[in-house]
Amino acid sequence: MLKSRQLEAFRAVILIGSASEAAASLGISQPAVSRLIADLEQQLKLQLFERRGGKLLPTADGITLYREVDRSFVGLERIELAARDIRERRGGALRVAGLPALAGSFLPGVVAEFVKERPAVDITLYGMTSPSVLDWVVAGRCDVGFVQERIPHSAIVSEDLPAVPGVFAAPVGHPLLAKETIVPQDLHGCDLVALAGPSLMRSKFDAVMTTHSVLPVIRAETPLTMIACGLVSAGLGCAIVDFFTARHIRWPNVELRPFRPTITFEWSLITPGFSASSSISREFIETFHRRFRARIAEFDG
């Protein structure tokens, strides 16, 4: 069986052109290099070098073999470089999937900051519904996912994120915008774009309306707050949407007001449960948490 040291010596002599300098690069003696080359030739039954005036000149067979050997060494060197980049947090791949409320507004900024400090990282960001995010994380197609509400599943690790406050969104010129804060009674008889059920957010909204004996006029329903904001912008009605979607995207023809009592959106961060998170994933999550806390503080302030 061929030995890696034989191939290292063979490649070094080809590249450097001198047995003595090749020996120095490998940290061994020149006789050791000559012996490794002789053993390789004997084992392969090929003449790889011609000896002329104390020099080793590659034969045609030697050049042909070198091309194959070099491919293997280049592959190994690439693996070593990749490992170094991963070790030094400079490279690797990361796949992130999030519900549209985050993927379409907040997560691009997190990704941009993260990649700026790690230009060798290959990162992909997907936007999809929460059930699809869950499926992709469970299947190992994504490393980090963001979903609406807590989704119990044995194949994931789930972390609840700080509650995100909902705000009142209305078309510019709407009478309710004259108020500093909107309360449930203000929505009685009001044209409204509601988040579609069944969902925890819709249940919370319906509970508040029932508690205060309020009956808004539901003009349209949608499962996504981004679509709700778009419908508000088109003048269809008002809506209660998450602070992230409402503030991060500059919706034309839309103004915002606080809504009390606060109706919170509950999101979770999920990772695969079948393996430990990579160092890149953990660092991305740290970046996300820092920016997420800062954004929540903007609302509290």
Secondary structure as the mmCIF struct_conf table of DSSP 4:
data_model
#
loop_
_struct_conf.conf_type_id
_struct_conf.id
_struct_conf.beg_label_comp_id
_struct_conf.beg_label_asym_id
_struct_conf.beg_label_seq_id
_struct_conf.end_label_comp_id
_struct_conf.end_label_asym_id
_struct_conf.end_label_seq_id
HELX_RH_AL_P HELX_RH_AL_P1 SER A 4 ILE A 16
BEND BEND1 GLY A 17 GLY A 17
HELX_RH_AL_P HELX_RH_AL_P2 ALA A 19 LEU A 26
TURN_TY1_P TURN_TY1_P1 GLY A 27 GLY A 27
BEND BEND2 ILE A 28 ILE A 28
HELX_RH_AL_P HELX_RH_AL_P3 GLN A 30 LEU A 44
TURN_TY1_P TURN_TY1_P2 LYS A 45 LYS A 45
STRN STRN1 PHE A 49 ARG A 52
TURN_TY1_P TURN_TY1_P3 GLY A 53 GLY A 54
STRN STRN2 LYS A 55 PRO A 58
HELX_RH_AL_P HELX_RH_AL_P4 ALA A 60 ARG A 87
TURN_TY1_P TURN_TY1_P4 GLU A 88 ARG A 89
BEND BEND3 ARG A 90 ARG A 90
STRN STRN3 GLY A 91 GLY A 98
HELX_RH_AL_P HELX_RH_AL_P5 PRO A 100 ALA A 103
TURN_TY1_P TURN_TY1_P5 GLY A 104 PHE A 106
HELX_RH_AL_P HELX_RH_AL_P6 LEU A 107 LYS A 116
TURN_TY1_P TURN_TY1_P6 GLU A 117 GLU A 117
TURN_TY1_P TURN_TY1_P7 PRO A 119 PRO A 119
STRN STRN4 ALA A 120 GLY A 127
HELX_RH_AL_P HELX_RH_AL_P7 SER A 130 VAL A 138
TURN_TY1_P TURN_TY1_P8 ALA A 139 GLY A 140
BEND BEND4 ARG A 141 ARG A 141
BEND BEND5 ASP A 143 ASP A 143
STRN STRN5 VAL A 144 GLN A 148
BEND BEND6 GLU A 149 GLU A 149
TURN_TY1_P TURN_TY1_P9 SER A 154 ALA A 155
STRN STRN6 ILE A 156 ASP A 160
HELX_LH_PP_P HELX_LH_PP_P1 LEU A 161 ALA A 163
STRN STRN7 VAL A 164 PRO A 171
TURN_TY1_P TURN_TY1_P10 VAL A 172 GLY A 173
HELX_RH_3T_P HELX_RH_3T_P1 PRO A 175 ALA A 178
BEND BEND7 LYS A 179 THR A 181
STRN STRN8 ILE A 182 ILE A 182
HELX_RH_3T_P HELX_RH_3T_P2 PRO A 184 LEU A 187
TURN_TY1_P TURN_TY1_P11 HIS A 188 GLY A 189
STRN STRN9 ASP A 191 LEU A 195
BEND BEND8 GLY A 197 SER A 199
HELX_RH_AL_P HELX_RH_AL_P8 LEU A 200 THR A 211
TURN_TY1_P TURN_TY1_P12 HIS A 212 SER A 213
STRN STRN10 VAL A 217 THR A 222
BEND BEND9 PRO A 223 PRO A 223
HELX_RH_AL_P HELX_RH_AL_P9 THR A 225 SER A 233
TURN_TY1_P TURN_TY1_P13 ALA A 234 GLY A 235
BEND BEND10 LEU A 236 LEU A 236
STRN STRN11 CYS A 238 CYS A 238
STRN STRN12 ALA A 239 ASP A 242
HELX_RH_AL_P HELX_RH_AL_P10 PHE A 243 HIS A 248
BEND BEND11 ILE A 249 ILE A 249
TURN_TY1_P TURN_TY1_P14 PRO A 252 ASN A 253
STRN STRN13 VAL A 254 PRO A 258
STRN STRN14 PHE A 259 PHE A 259
BEND BEND12 ARG A 260 PRO A 261
HELX_LH_PP_P HELX_LH_PP_P2 THR A 262 ILE A 263
STRN STRN15 THR A 264 PHE A 265
STRN STRN16 TRP A 267 PRO A 272
BEND BEND13 GLY A 273 SER A 275
HELX_LH_PP_P HELX_LH_PP_P3 ALA A 276 SER A 278
HELX_RH_AL_P HELX_RH_AL_P11 SER A 279 ASP A 300
#
